């Protein structure tokens, strides 16, 4: 089974220094060669992110003469790419989250190196200088045996516990810092006849946030990934994994989740939250954009980080959405040129202010709606990625997500969850070794 490796800032700089002399013309210069590229995007037509990308594509074509055949595939874009990977009809460029791209492209050896993109210039600066080292240092965006990146991120995604600051100003000024204070706040909300937590329990990724964040805040970033690498599955029986499961069970047993969360369909519960029918929502940085159309009048988006559990270190999820180029791409050079082009400040600013998400460039503008998340990232002691960096093919979809779903939905106790993960992981490795 192919693997991917972590990228250190020093290694990246070294790799780029070696490749810079042979790289293609950058986004700011070089001869316009014309040509084409095929791009399958994770965004749907009409979304704020899609509009920013469409504007960038028009500018890119006008500047370079390269025609971009873009298909707005939506969130299943990576699934749609899989059948094409061993054909001659693979797209030249795709984008999605790290968690979706890594098992399909990087772990399988289907991702092309992007040294040309990283070494190119935009706005007079090297792409490699525009992405904060702190986010790159512990992220698996290099291929096995090589210190070269396979993914070029253009936005950050994180998560937070969201609330309406207009109705809960006390959470703005004094948010709960640790797990016990958080539970006390949930009890206070219940006592005031408020629903403490909204969650769309049919979305596995949202359920998984709770367990992953709990384990990371107990054992540190990378703890769950290390557990997943144990072929016997017995690592799940360790005290840290058990304690994280018990923390999630506290939420279920406490009756803190909104009624019907385990039988409703997305986005019913986040809609209820945005309509002030629940106080808190643990979700991603896209929430202000995604819920804006149905939020209550004068809704004021704010958030606080997931509370600490053991110790006082604050860990924040810093995930990427970005570009990758399949190995069989016919127009890989043009694809890398557009990927670099999109890191121009004009488009990074637009992602921040128009799409209201977090641009990857530290110098890009951001909207007030996500200012609290950006502040949490700036103050974090360390970072982790979705599923704590687990990129094993099929592991999340077939084992991790279904089992966490049952824990969060109250169908498995903490002890039963641990037993199911231990036995399921042993079976997984028997089938995949």
C-alpha positions in Angstrom: 0.0 0.0 0.0 1.5 3.3 -1.0 1.9 6.0 1.6 2.3 9.7 1.8 4.7 11.6 4.0 4.7 14.7 6.0 6.2 17.9 4.6 8.6 19.9 6.6 9.1 23.6 5.8 12.8 23.0 5.4 12.3 20.1 3.0 9.8 22.0 1.0 12.3 24.9 0.6 15.0 22.5 -0.5 12.8 20.7 -3.0 11.7 24.0 -4.5 15.2 25.3 -4.7 16.2 22.2 -6.7 13.2 22.5 -9.0 12.9 26.2 -9.5 15.4 26.4 -12.3 13.4 23.9 -14.4 9.9 25.1 -13.5 7.4 26.4 -16.0 6.5 30.1 -16.5 4.9 31.5 -13.3 1.5 33.1 -12.9 3.0 36.5 -13.1 5.2 36.1 -16.2 6.5 33.9 -18.9 5.3 33.5 -22.4 1.6 32.9 -22.9 1.4 29.5 -24.6 -2.3 29.1 -25.1 -3.7 25.6 -25.0 -6.3 24.1 -22.8 -6.9 22.3 -19.5 -9.8 20.3 -18.1 -10.8 21.2 -14.5 -13.3 19.2 -12.4 -14.4 21.4 -9.5 -15.9 20.4 -6.1 -18.1 23.6 -6.2 -21.6 23.8 -7.6 -22.6 26.6 -10.0 -24.0 29.6 -8.1 -22.0 29.0 -4.9 -20.0 31.9 -3.7 -16.7 29.9 -4.0 -17.7 28.9 -7.6 -18.2 32.6 -8.5 -14.7 33.5 -7.3 -13.2 30.6 -9.3 -15.2 31.5 -12.4 -13.9 35.0 -12.3 -10.4 33.8 -11.9 -10.8 31.4 -14.9 -12.0 34.3 -17.1 -9.0 36.4 -16.0 -6.6 33.5 -16.5 -7.8 32.8 -20.0 -7.6 36.5 -20.9 -4.0 36.7 -19.6 -2.6 33.4 -20.8 -4.8 32.3 -23.8 -5.3 29.0 -22.0 -8.9 27.8 -22.3 -10.3 26.1 -19.1 -12.9 23.5 -19.7 -14.5 23.6 -16.2 -17.1 21.2 -14.9 -18.8 22.2 -11.7 -19.1 18.6 -10.3 -20.1 19.3 -6.7 -18.9 17.5 -3.6 -18.8 14.1 -5.3 -16.1 15.3 -7.7 -13.4 13.0 -6.3 -15.7 10.0 -6.5 -16.3 10.8 -10.2 -12.6 11.1 -10.9 -11.8 7.6 -9.6 -13.1 5.7 -12.7 -11.0 7.9 -15.0 -7.7 7.5 -13.3 -6.5 4.6 -15.4 -8.0 5.9 -18.6 -7.0 8.6 -21.1 -9.9 10.8 -20.1 -8.7 11.9 -16.7 -9.2 15.6 -15.9 -6.0 17.8 -15.7 -7.0 19.5 -12.5 -9.3 18.6 -9.6 -9.9 20.2 -6.2 -11.3 19.0 -2.9 -10.5 18.6 0.7 -7.2 17.0 1.8 -9.2 14.2 3.5 -11.0 13.3 0.2 -8.0 13.7 -2.2 -5.3 12.0 -0.2 -6.7 8.4 -0.2 -7.7 8.5 -3.8 -4.7 10.3 -5.4 -1.7 10.5 -3.0 -1.9 7.1 -1.2 -2.5 5.3 -4.5 0.4 7.1 -6.3 -2.0 8.8 -8.7 -1.0 12.4 -7.9 1.6 14.3 -9.9 4.2 16.4 -8.1 3.5 20.1 -8.0 7.0 21.5 -7.7 6.4 23.8 -10.7 3.3 25.3 -9.0 5.1 25.9 -5.7 8.1 27.4 -7.3 6.2 29.8 -9.5 5.6 33.5 -8.7 2.3 35.3 -8.1 2.1 38.9 -7.1 5.9 39.0 -7.2 6.3 36.3 -4.5 7.0 32.6 -4.5 3.9 30.5 -3.9 5.9 28.6 -1.3 6.3 31.8 0.7 2.6 32.5 0.7 1.4 29.4 2.6 2.2 29.6 6.4 4.8 27.1 7.4 2.9 26.2 10.5 0.1 24.7 8.5 2.4 22.8 6.1 4.8 21.4 8.7 2.5 18.5 9.9 0.5 17.9 6.8 0.9 14.8 4.6 1.2 16.6 1.2 4.3 14.9 0.0 4.6 11.5 -1.8 6.3 8.5 -0.4 10.0 8.7 -0.7 10.0 12.2 -2.1 10.0 15.6 -0.5 7.8 17.1 -3.2 4.2 18.3 -2.7 1.2 16.7 -4.5 -1.4 19.2 -3.3 -1.6 23.0 -3.6 -4.1 24.4 -1.0 -6.1 27.6 -1.7 -8.3 27.7 1.4 -8.1 26.7 5.0 -11.0 24.9 6.6 -11.3 24.7 10.4 -14.1 24.1 12.8 -15.6 25.9 15.8 -18.5 25.9 18.1 -20.8 28.5 16.6 -23.3 30.7 18.3 -25.3 33.8 17.7 -23.5 36.6 19.6 -26.6 38.8 19.4 -28.5 36.4 21.7 -25.6 35.0 23.6 -23.1 37.9 24.2 -21.8 36.1 27.3 -20.3 33.4 25.1 -18.5 36.2 23.2 -16.9 37.6 26.3 -16.4 34.5 28.4 -16.6 31.2 26.3 -16.0 27.9 28.2 -12.4 27.0 28.0 -12.3 23.4 29.2 -14.6 20.4 29.0 -16.1 20.7 32.5 -16.9 24.4 31.9 -18.4 23.4 28.5 -20.7 20.8 30.1 -21.6 23.4 32.7 -22.6 25.8 30.0 -24.7 23.1 28.3 -26.5 22.6 31.6 -27.1 26.3 32.0 -28.6 26.4 28.5 -30.9 23.5 29.4 -32.0 25.2 32.6 -33.0 28.2 30.6 -35.1 26.0 28.4 -32.8 26.3 25.4 -31.6 23.4 23.2 -27.8 23.3 23.8 -26.5 21.6 20.7 -27.7 21.3 17.1 -26.2 18.6 14.9 -27.3 16.9 11.6 -26.7 13.4 12.8 -26.9 11.9 9.3 -23.7 13.7 8.2 -20.9 11.3 9.3 -18.2 13.9 9.0 -20.0 16.2 11.4 -20.4 13.4 13.9 -16.7 12.5 13.6 -15.7 16.0 14.5 -16.7 15.4 18.1 -14.7 12.2 18.6 -11.7 13.3 16.7 -11.5 16.7 18.5 -12.0 15.0 21.9 -9.2 12.5 21.3 -6.8 15.1 19.9 -7.4 17.3 23.0 -6.6 14.3 25.2 -3.7 12.8 23.4 -2.5 15.4 21.0 -2.4 15.7 17.2 -1.7 12.4 15.4 -3.0 10.2 18.2 -5.9 8.8 16.3 -3.8 8.3 13.1 -1.3 6.3 15.3 -4.1 4.2 16.7 -5.4 3.5 13.1 -2.0 2.1 12.1 -2.1 -0.7 14.7 -2.9 -3.9 12.8 -4.2 -5.7 15.8 -6.8 -3.0 16.6 -5.9 -3.2 20.3 -4.7 0.4 20.4 -8.3 1.4 20.5 -8.5 -0.1 24.0 -6.0 2.5 25.3 -7.1 4.9 28.0 -7.0 8.0 25.7 -9.3 6.5 23.1 -11.7 5.3 25.8 -11.8 8.7 27.5 -12.6 10.4 24.2 -15.5 8.0 23.6 -16.8 8.6 27.1 -16.7 12.4 26.5 -19.0 11.9 23.5 -21.3 9.6 25.5 -21.6 12.4 28.1 -23.2 14.6 25.4 -25.6 11.9 24.4 -26.5 10.8 27.9 -26.9 14.5 28.9 -29.6 15.0 26.4 -27.7 18.0 25.0 -28.4 17.3 21.3 -31.4 18.7 19.6 -34.5 16.5 19.5 -34.6 14.3 16.3 -31.0 14.8 15.4 -30.4 11.1 14.9 -33.3 10.7 12.4 -33.4 14.0 10.5 -31.9 14.9 7.2 -29.3 17.6 6.6 -29.6 20.6 6.7 -32.6 20.5 9.0 -30.7 20.9 12.3 -28.3 23.6 11.1 -31.3 25.4 9.8 -32.9 25.1 13.2 -29.8 26.5 14.8 -29.6 29.4 12.4 -33.2 30.1 13.3 -32.3 30.3 17.0 -33.9 27.0 17.9 -30.6 25.7 19.3 -27.7 27.7 20.9 -24.6 26.0 19.6 -23.4 24.2 16.5 -20.1 22.5 16.1 -19.2 22.7 12.5 -16.9 24.1 9.8 -15.8 27.5 8.6 -18.4 27.4 5.8 -21.3 27.7 8.2 -21.7 31.5 7.9 -22.0 31.2 4.1 -24.0 28.0 4.1 -26.7 29.2 6.6 -26.9 32.9 5.7 -29.9 32.5 3.5 -32.1 31.2 6.3 -30.5 32.7 9.4 -32.7 34.7 11.8 -32.8 38.4 11.3 -29.7 40.2 12.7 -27.9 36.9 13.4 -24.4 37.7 14.5 -22.0 34.8 13.7 -19.3 34.1 16.3 -17.6 31.0 17.7 -15.2 29.6 20.3 -12.7 26.7 19.9 -13.4 23.2 21.0 -12.6 23.1 24.7 -9.5 21.6 26.2 -9.9 18.2 28.0 -6.5 17.2 29.4 -4.0 20.0 29.9 -4.3 23.6 28.7 -3.0 23.3 25.2 -5.4 24.5 22.5 -5.4 22.5 19.2 -7.1 23.7 16.1 -8.1 21.8 13.0 -6.3 23.4 10.0 -7.4 21.5 6.9 -6.9 22.3 3.3 -9.0 22.6 0.2 -6.8 22.7 -2.8 -5.7 21.5 -6.2 -4.2 18.2 -7.3 -3.1 17.0 -10.8 -3.6 13.4 -11.7 -0.5 11.5 -13.0 -2.1 10.9 -16.4 -3.2 14.6 -16.9 -2.4 15.6 -20.5 -2.1 19.3 -19.7 -0.4 19.2 -16.3 1.7 22.3 -16.9 -1.3 24.4 -17.7 -3.1 22.9 -14.7 -0.3 24.0 -12.4 -0.2 27.4 -13.9 -3.9 27.9 -13.1 -3.5 26.5 -9.6 -0.7 29.1 -9.0 -2.7 31.8 -10.6 -5.6 31.3 -8.2 -3.4 32.1 -5.2 -3.2 35.7 -6.4 -4.3 38.1 -3.7 -7.2 39.3 -5.7 -8.9 35.9 -5.6 -7.7 35.1 -2.1 -9.3 38.3 -0.9 -12.5 37.5 -2.7 -12.6 34.0 -1.1 -12.3 35.8 2.3 -14.7 38.7 1.8 -17.2 37.3 -0.8 -17.3 33.6 -0.1 -16.6 34.3 3.6 -14.2 31.4 4.0 -10.6 31.3 5.2 -8.0 31.9 2.4 -4.8 30.1 2.7 -2.7 33.3 2.3 -2.0 34.9 5.7 -2.1 38.4 4.1 -5.6 37.9 2.5 -8.7 39.7 3.8 -11.3 37.8 5.8 -14.9 38.5 6.7 -16.1 39.4 10.2 -18.1 36.2 10.3 -15.0 34.0 10.5 -12.8 36.4 12.4 -13.2 34.4 15.6 -12.0 31.2 13.8 -9.0 33.0 12.4 -8.1 34.3 15.8 -8.3 30.8 17.3 -6.0 29.5 14.6 -3.5 32.3 15.3 -3.6 31.4 19.0 -3.5 27.6 18.7 -0.6 25.7 20.2 -0.6 23.1 17.3 -2.8 21.9 14.4 -4.4 18.7 13.2 -6.3 17.7 10.1 -9.6 16.0 9.5 -9.8 12.5 10.9 -6.5 13.4 12.5 -4.7 12.7 9.3 -6.0 9.1 8.6 -5.8 8.6 4.9 -6.1 4.8 4.7 -8.2 3.9 1.7 -11.8 3.0 2.7 -11.0 3.2 6.4 -13.1 6.3 7.2 -16.0 5.4 5.0 -16.3 1.7 5.9 -15.2 1.7 9.6 -14.5 5.0 11.3 -17.6 7.0 10.2 -20.2 4.3 10.6 -19.0 3.4 14.1 -18.7 7.1 15.3 -22.2 7.6 13.8 -23.6 5.0 16.1 -21.7 6.5 19.1 -23.0 10.0 18.5 -26.5 8.8 17.7 -26.7 6.9 21.0 -26.8 3.4 19.4 -23.4 2.4 20.9 -22.1 3.0 24.3 -18.5 4.2 24.7 -17.4 0.7 25.6 -19.3 -0.8 22.7 -17.8 1.8 20.3 -14.2 0.9 21.5 -14.9 -2.8 21.0 -16.4 -2.3 17.5 -13.4 -0.2 16.4 -10.9 -2.7 17.8 -12.4 -5.7 16.0 -13.3 -3.7 12.9 -9.7 -2.4 12.6 -8.2 -5.9 12.9 -10.5 -7.0 10.1 -9.5 -3.9 8.0 -5.8 -4.7 8.2 -6.3 -8.4 7.5 -8.0 -7.4 4.2 -5.6 -4.6 3.3 -2.1 -5.9 4.3 
